[in-house]
Every structure is written in structure tokens, then in C-alpha cells.
Amino acid sequence: MKDRIRQVRKANKMTQEVFGTEIGVKGNTITNYEKGLRTPSDAVILSICRRFSINKDWLLTGEGEMHSKLTKNEEISAFLNEVMELPDDDIKKRFIGVLSKLSSDDWKTLSSIADKISKGD
């Protein structure tokens, strides 16, 4: 599991310190996990899986796909959670703010534009 924890961290381009903060442990604890000196608790494993959409079986055994399939609601929730952590002037946050103010007619227009783009018209 130590190599898979490192793989998750590196795939997310995080230092051990930042990765630890994301899952609620200290950076030196991540060092110990990655060296195989300590085994993460069930709570830490669950935190890694939830925060990074990791397949628990893969993390524990190496079997299956690294990432778990998310439902559409889970995808949206994860994205919005990320956006909420961004500064107010970040383009993603500003864009979501604009979308939140659209009327029903605006959404219909946006849907029509998206359809045209996807069809290449």
C-alpha cells in the first residue's frame, strides 16, 4: 500500500505535507506510510479514498482501477468543494457565480449553444 499512497500523492502533485493536510494527518505521518513504517488507520484510508476518489480495493490490494467511478452528483459535489476553496477572484469561482444567477431562459439558451458546439454546427 505504501507505493500506492505515494502514487496518489504524486498524481495530485502534492508534497507529503500538503497531502497530509488534505487527509488530516501530518506530513511526517505520510513519510512513514510511504516508507512502510506505519500502516494508515481505516479512517485515513477512507479519507484518502473520499478526498481523491480512489478505489478502496485498489488502495488496499492494488487490484482494480485506481480511481473509483463517481456518480454525476459526486462529480459535481467534488468540483464545487474544490471551487469553494479557491480565492474569490479565481476564474472557476467567478464563472460558477455567474452560472448561479442564470434564469431558466438563460439555461435554455446555454443548452442550445452547448448542443450546437457538440454537433459542430
N, C-alpha and C positions, 0 to 999 in steps of 0.2 A: 504494500500500500504506500510505502514511503515514496517510491518513484512516481506513483500516480498523483499523490498530493503535490509533488514538485511540478508535475506536468500541468495540473490545473492552475497552479500559481503562475507558471511561466506563460501558459496560454493566455492568461489575463494580464500579462506584462506587469506583474506586481512584485515588489520586494517582499521579503518574508515579513517585515514589519507591517506593511500595508495589508497584506493578505491576512495576517493575524488579526489586525484591527477589524477587518471585514467580517471575520467569523467569531470574534470575541475572545481571542487569546493573544498573548504577547508574541513578538517576533521570535524570541529565542525558543519559544514552545514550537513554533513552525520548524525552526532549525532542528530541534530534537525529533520531530515527526519525520522530517526528510532524511535524517541520518539513521532512522530506525531505532533511536534510543528510547523513544516513548511511543505509545500507541494512543491515538486520539480516542476520546470517550465517544459514546453513542451520540451525545448531544453535539459534539464538534463535527462528527461525521454528517449528522443531519443538517447542521448549519452550512457545511461546505456544499452539500447536495442542493439545498434550497437556494442559497445565495448565487451559486454558479450554474444551476440547472444541470447538475451532474447525476448520472445514473448511479444509484447507491450500489447495485451489484457490481458495476464496473469498478467503482472506487474500492470496494472491499476485496474483489476477486480478480479483477482485470477482464472479466467476461462481459460481452455485450458492447454496446456503444458508450462512449464517454459521456455524451450529453443525453439527458432524458428528453423525450418529446413533451413539449408543453402544449396545453390547450390554448386556444386563441385568448381566452381570458387571462391565463397565466402569462402569456407573452406580453399582453398589454399591461398587466399589472407590474411585471418586471421592468418594462420600459418606463412606465410612469414613476416607479420608485427611483430609477436612475435619474430621471429628469428632475424630480423633486430635490435631489441633492446638488444640482447644478446652480451656479450663480444666476441671478435674475436676468442678466444681460446675455446669457448663452442662447444661441440661435434655436436650439431644441426647445428650451423653456419658452422663449418668445413665440415660437411657432405653435406650440401646444396652447398657449394663452390665446392666440388668435383663433385657433380652431374651436376653443371652448365658447367663443362668443358668436359662432355662426348660427344663423336661423335655419329652420327646416328647408326653406327655399335655397339658402346658400349651400346646404348639404346636397340637395338635388343637383344643383349646378356643378358642384365639385365632383359628384358621382359621374355626371355626364362627361366632364373633362377627363376624368380617370379612364372611363370606358374608351374614349377616343384615343387617348395616349396608348392604352394597352392594345388596341386594334391597329395602331399605326396609321390612323386616318389623318 
